[in-house]
Amino acid sequence: MKICILGAGKMGTWLTDALCLQHEVAIYDPEKARLRYIFNTQRFTQLEEIAEFAPELLINAVSLQYTLSAFEEVLPYLPQDCIISDIASVKTGLKEFYLKSGHRYVSTHPMFGPTFASLKDLSMHHAIIISQSDHMGKTFFKDFYSSLGLSIHEYTFIEHDETIAYSLSIPFSSSLVFAACMKPQKAPGTTFSKHMNIAKGLLSEEDHLLTEILFNPFTYEQVENIRHQLKHLLKLIDTKDTEGMHAFLAHVRENISE
């Protein structure tokens, strides 16, 4: 298959590496310097080159803030039968865009990133494919993600954003609160050091990505639950309620054992 990838960022370059041996792959980025170390892949800096390449599948891997504008920019240069796709972590506005685009589409979300995942071994990670997507597009990504050992799940656009609000917003919010309370530690404990590494990894991501995930319409309820649990924990600490604390810890252990 002829595949064109938009954006030579972390995920875009990883996609070229993962796909170039089985497919004819091209990558587009207007910043020529970002294409310097990409191999076995055609490198484009002009939209007209995409038109000449005539891809069968376009994968939009630009930063989340530019996903829709990148689609709008490239659409006039695509064959009508080209399937368009995204890997965005928040799907707000994408369903509406796809329905008016005139193209078949497939929307997915590989739920890992170069910050934390070992891209050489993804067997413990997951990917979501949006169920409303085109059948051929879904088949391609199911085969691709399966070849990487990923566990695959199908959700609607809304179900995806609900899931992300739970699986990303809770740990993101918790890590941000942890980092917001930081002060220098000369002798950090093991747990502290692990939390610090997670916080540093999270904060290495671009601000817009973190903002969009936290501004997911379904995030507020999840963060409100964190506040509720913190309020309960604070009360237990304030009253030195040993029995209540033991009950709380038992409940928490039950949660993480499921």
C-alpha positions in Angstrom: 0.0 0.0 0.0 1.1 3.6 -0.7 1.1 5.4 2.6 1.8 9.1 3.3 2.4 10.2 6.9 2.0 13.9 7.9 4.4 15.1 10.5 8.0 14.0 11.2 7.6 14.2 15.0 8.1 11.3 17.4 5.1 9.2 16.3 5.4 10.2 12.6 9.0 9.0 12.4 8.2 5.8 14.4 5.3 5.1 11.9 7.7 5.3 9.0 10.1 2.9 10.7 7.3 0.5 11.5 5.7 0.6 8.0 8.4 1.2 5.5 9.5 -2.4 5.1 6.1 -3.7 4.1 4.7 -0.7 2.3 5.7 2.2 0.0 5.9 5.0 2.5 6.4 8.8 2.2 6.5 11.4 5.0 5.7 15.1 4.7 7.0 17.9 6.9 7.6 21.4 5.7 10.7 21.6 8.0 13.4 19.9 6.0 15.7 19.4 9.0 13.2 17.1 10.7 13.5 14.7 7.7 17.3 14.3 8.0 17.5 10.9 9.7 14.5 9.2 8.1 15.4 6.3 5.8 13.7 3.8 3.5 11.0 6.4 3.0 10.3 9.2 0.5 10.7 12.6 2.1 8.4 15.5 1.1 8.5 19.1 2.0 5.9 20.3 -0.6 2.2 19.4 -0.8 2.5 19.0 -4.6 4.8 16.0 -3.9 2.0 14.3 -2.0 -0.3 14.8 -5.0 2.3 13.2 -7.3 2.8 10.3 -4.9 -1.0 9.7 -4.8 -1.3 7.8 -1.5 -3.9 5.2 -0.8 -3.8 5.9 2.9 -2.9 9.2 4.7 -1.9 9.0 8.4 -2.1 12.4 10.1 0.6 12.3 12.9 1.1 16.0 13.4 0.7 17.6 16.9 -2.8 17.5 18.3 -3.3 21.3 18.0 -2.6 21.1 14.2 -4.5 17.9 13.3 -7.6 19.5 11.8 -5.7 22.3 10.0 -3.2 19.8 8.6 -6.1 17.8 7.2 -7.7 20.9 5.6 -4.3 21.8 4.0 -3.6 18.4 2.5 -7.1 17.4 1.3 -6.9 19.2 -2.1 -3.8 17.2 -2.9 -5.2 13.7 -2.2 -6.9 11.2 -4.6 -10.6 10.9 -4.0 -10.2 7.2 -3.0 -7.5 7.9 -0.5 -8.4 6.8 3.1 -7.6 9.5 5.6 -6.7 8.7 9.2 -5.5 10.2 12.5 -3.9 8.9 15.6 -5.1 11.7 17.9 -5.4 11.1 21.6 -8.5 13.3 21.8 -11.1 13.0 19.0 -13.0 16.2 19.6 -14.2 17.7 16.3 -12.8 14.8 14.2 -16.1 13.0 13.6 -17.7 16.1 12.2 -14.6 16.8 10.0 -14.6 13.3 8.6 -18.3 13.3 7.7 -17.9 16.5 5.6 -14.5 15.6 4.1 -15.9 13.3 1.3 -13.2 10.7 2.0 -13.3 7.3 3.7 -11.7 7.5 7.0 -10.2 5.5 9.9 -9.5 7.0 13.3 -7.2 5.1 15.8 -5.3 5.8 18.9 -2.1 3.8 19.7 -2.2 4.2 23.5 1.6 4.6 24.0 4.2 7.1 23.2 8.0 7.4 22.9 8.2 8.9 26.3 7.3 5.8 28.3 6.9 2.9 26.0 9.7 0.7 24.6 8.8 0.9 20.9 10.7 -2.4 20.4 8.3 -4.3 22.6 4.7 -3.1 22.7 3.1 -6.4 23.8 1.8 -4.8 27.1 0.2 -1.8 25.3 -3.1 -1.1 23.7 -4.6 0.6 20.7 -8.1 1.9 20.0 -9.8 1.8 16.6 -13.0 3.9 16.2 -15.8 1.7 15.3 -17.5 4.1 12.9 -14.4 4.0 10.6 -14.2 2.6 7.1 -14.0 -1.2 7.0 -10.9 -1.4 4.8 -9.2 1.2 7.1 -10.1 -0.7 10.2 -8.7 -3.9 8.6 -5.4 -2.3 7.8 -4.9 -1.0 11.3 -6.1 -4.2 13.0 -3.4 -6.1 11.0 -0.8 -3.4 11.7 -1.4 -3.2 15.4 -1.7 -7.0 15.8 1.7 -7.4 14.2 3.1 -5.2 17.0 1.5 -7.3 19.7 -0.9 -4.6 20.8 -4.3 -5.4 22.4 -6.9 -3.8 20.1 -10.2 -2.3 21.3 -13.1 -0.8 19.2 -14.9 2.2 20.6 -17.1 5.0 19.2 -15.7 8.5 19.1 -17.5 9.4 22.3 -16.6 6.1 24.0 -12.9 6.8 23.1 -12.9 10.2 24.7 -14.7 8.8 27.8 -12.0 6.1 28.1 -9.2 8.6 27.6 -10.6 10.9 30.3 -10.3 8.0 32.7 -7.1 6.3 31.6 -5.0 9.5 30.9 -6.6 12.4 32.8 -6.5 10.7 36.2 -2.7 9.8 36.0 -1.9 13.1 34.3 -3.7 15.1 37.0 -2.2 13.1 39.8 1.3 13.6 38.4 0.8 17.3 37.9 -0.4 17.7 41.5 2.6 15.7 42.7 4.9 17.9 40.7 3.2 21.1 41.8 4.0 20.2 45.5 7.7 19.5 44.8 10.6 20.8 46.8 14.2 19.7 46.5 14.9 16.4 48.2 18.5 15.4 49.2 17.5 11.9 50.2 14.4 10.9 48.1 12.8 7.5 48.8 12.3 4.9 46.1 8.6 5.7 45.7 9.3 9.4 45.5 12.0 8.8 42.8 9.6 6.7 40.7 6.9 9.3 40.9 9.4 12.0 40.0 10.5 10.1 36.9 6.9 9.7 35.8 6.3 13.4 36.4 9.4 14.4 34.4 8.4 12.1 31.5 4.9 13.6 31.5 6.1 17.2 31.5 8.5 16.5 28.6 5.3 16.3 26.4 4.2 19.5 24.7 1.9 21.8 26.6 -0.9 21.7 24.0 -1.1 17.9 24.1 -1.4 17.9 27.9 -3.9 20.8 27.8 -6.1 19.1 25.2 -6.2 15.8 27.1 -7.1 17.7 30.3 -9.7 19.8 28.5 -11.4 16.6 27.2 -15.1 17.2 27.9 -15.2 14.1 30.1 -12.1 15.0 32.3 -13.8 17.2 34.8 -15.8 14.3 36.4 -12.6 12.2 36.8 -10.6 15.1 38.4 -13.6 15.8 40.7 -13.4 12.2 41.9 -9.7 12.8 42.7 -10.7 15.8 44.8 -13.4 13.8 46.5 -10.9 11.0 47.5 -8.3 13.5 48.6 -10.9 15.2 50.8 -11.8 11.8 52.3 -8.1 11.0 52.9 -7.5 14.4 54.5 -10.3 13.8 56.9 -9.0 10.4 57.9 -5.5 12.0 58.6 -7.0 14.9 60.5 -9.1 12.7 62.8 -6.4 10.0 63.0 -9.2 7.5 62.2 -7.2 4.2 62.2 -10.2 2.0 61.4 -11.3 4.3 58.6 -7.8 4.4 57.2 -7.6 0.6 57.2 -10.9 0.4 55.4 -9.7 3.0 52.9 -6.5 1.1 52.2 -8.5 -2.2 51.8 -10.8 -0.5 49.3 -7.8 0.9 47.4 -6.1 -2.5 47.3 -9.3 -4.0 46.0 -9.4 -1.4 43.2 -5.9 -2.2 41.9 -6.3 -5.9 42.2 -9.1 -6.0 39.6 
